Amino acid sequence: MKSNTAANIFLLLFFLIFMTLLISFARASTFDELWMGRVARPPSDGVASRFNDKLLARQRYGKVGEILCAHRTEGFDRVLVVTNINNGKSVDCPVRDRGPFWNGRVIDLYPAVDKAIGCDGLCNVTVRRKGFE
């Protein structure tokens, strides 16, 4: 009986030390960032494209002139700073949809965002999380 208790204590201590070491290497400010494994992501550079969907994710309709974008992995309502590399114009836009689903594209922009950063359909952009730029 005593050896079984000692083994359980040893396993518990081993597990706690293992988890402490595992977590100490991740530098995340919130549990969401730690759990999803996305610390300060994106920063990414790539091609942005325009999308014109009326019906967005979560059965929500987009309005004309609304500032929003679509990203594959970022959470909904997360604000991203999208900067046009060619002219330096930038816009803060919340993620409200999923996409782009074309190879080589980083983000889809609603027409109002596309116009605000001086993009004409396709352009080279940098994408950063607001607060990490």
C-alpha positions in Angstrom: 0.0 0.0 0.0 2.8 2.4 0.9 4.7 1.7 -2.3 1.6 2.5 -4.4 1.2 5.8 -2.6 4.8 6.7 -3.1 4.6 5.9 -6.8 1.5 8.1 -7.2 3.3 11.0 -5.4 6.3 10.5 -7.7 4.1 10.5 -10.8 2.3 13.7 -9.6 5.6 15.5 -9.0 7.0 14.4 -12.3 3.9 15.6 -14.1 4.0 19.0 -12.3 7.7 19.5 -13.1 7.1 18.5 -16.8 4.2 20.9 -17.1 6.1 23.7 -15.5 9.0 23.3 -17.9 6.7 23.0 -20.9 4.8 26.2 -20.1 8.0 28.2 -19.2 9.2 28.0 -22.8 6.0 29.6 -24.2 5.8 33.4 -23.8 2.1 34.1 -24.0 0.3 36.9 -22.3 -3.1 35.1 -22.2 -4.3 31.6 -21.9 -5.9 31.8 -25.3 -2.6 32.6 -27.0 -0.8 29.8 -25.0 -3.5 27.2 -25.8 -3.7 28.0 -29.5 0.0 28.1 -29.8 -0.2 31.5 -31.6 2.1 33.9 -29.8 2.0 37.3 -31.5 0.9 35.8 -34.8 0.5 36.8 -37.4 3.2 38.8 -38.4 3.0 37.9 -42.0 3.7 39.4 -45.3 2.0 38.4 -48.5 -0.8 39.1 -51.0 -4.2 40.5 -50.0 -7.2 40.1 -52.1 -10.7 41.7 -52.2 -13.8 39.8 -51.3 -17.4 40.9 -51.8 -19.4 38.4 -49.8 -22.7 39.7 -48.5 -23.2 36.8 -46.0 -20.3 36.4 -43.6 -19.4 33.7 -41.1 -21.8 33.3 -38.2 -24.8 34.3 -40.4 -24.0 37.9 -40.3 -24.4 40.3 -43.2 -21.7 42.8 -44.2 -22.7 46.4 -44.9 -21.3 48.5 -47.7 -18.4 50.6 -46.5 -17.8 48.5 -43.4 -14.2 47.9 -42.3 -13.6 44.1 -42.0 -11.4 41.3 -43.3 -11.2 37.5 -43.5 -8.4 35.5 -42.1 -7.9 31.7 -42.0 -6.7 31.2 -38.4 -7.3 34.4 -36.3 -10.3 34.5 -34.0 -13.4 36.5 -34.9 -13.4 40.1 -33.7 -9.6 40.1 -33.4 -8.3 43.4 -34.7 -5.5 43.2 -37.3 -3.4 46.1 -38.6 -3.1 45.7 -42.4 -0.4 47.9 -44.1 0.1 48.3 -47.8 3.8 47.8 -48.5 3.8 49.9 -51.6 2.5 53.2 -50.1 2.6 52.7 -46.3 -1.1 53.2 -45.7 -2.6 51.1 -42.9 -6.0 50.3 -41.4 -7.2 48.5 -38.3 -9.7 45.9 -39.3 -11.5 43.2 -37.3 -11.7 39.6 -38.5 -15.3 38.8 -39.3 -15.0 35.9 -41.8 -12.8 33.0 -42.8 -10.6 33.0 -45.9 -8.7 33.5 -48.2 -8.9 30.1 -49.8 -6.4 30.8 -52.6 -2.8 29.7 -52.4 -0.3 32.5 -51.6 -2.9 34.9 -50.2 -2.7 36.0 -46.6 -5.8 38.0 -46.0 -9.1 38.9 -47.7 -10.2 42.6 -47.5 -13.6 44.0 -47.8 -13.9 46.7 -50.5 -13.8 49.6 -48.0 -10.5 48.4 -46.5 -9.2 47.8 -50.0 -9.9 51.4 -50.9 -8.6 52.8 -47.6 -5.1 51.4 -48.1 -4.9 52.2 -51.8 -5.2 48.6 -53.0 -6.7 47.7 -56.3 -7.8 44.0 -56.1 -4.4 42.4 -55.2 -1.6 44.0 -53.3 1.4 43.2 -51.1 0.6 43.8 -47.4 1.9 43.2 -43.9 -0.5 41.9 -41.3 0.1 42.4 -37.6 -2.1 41.9 -34.5 -3.1 45.3 -33.0 -0.8 45.9 -30.1 2.0 43.7 -31.5 3.0 46.0 -34.4 
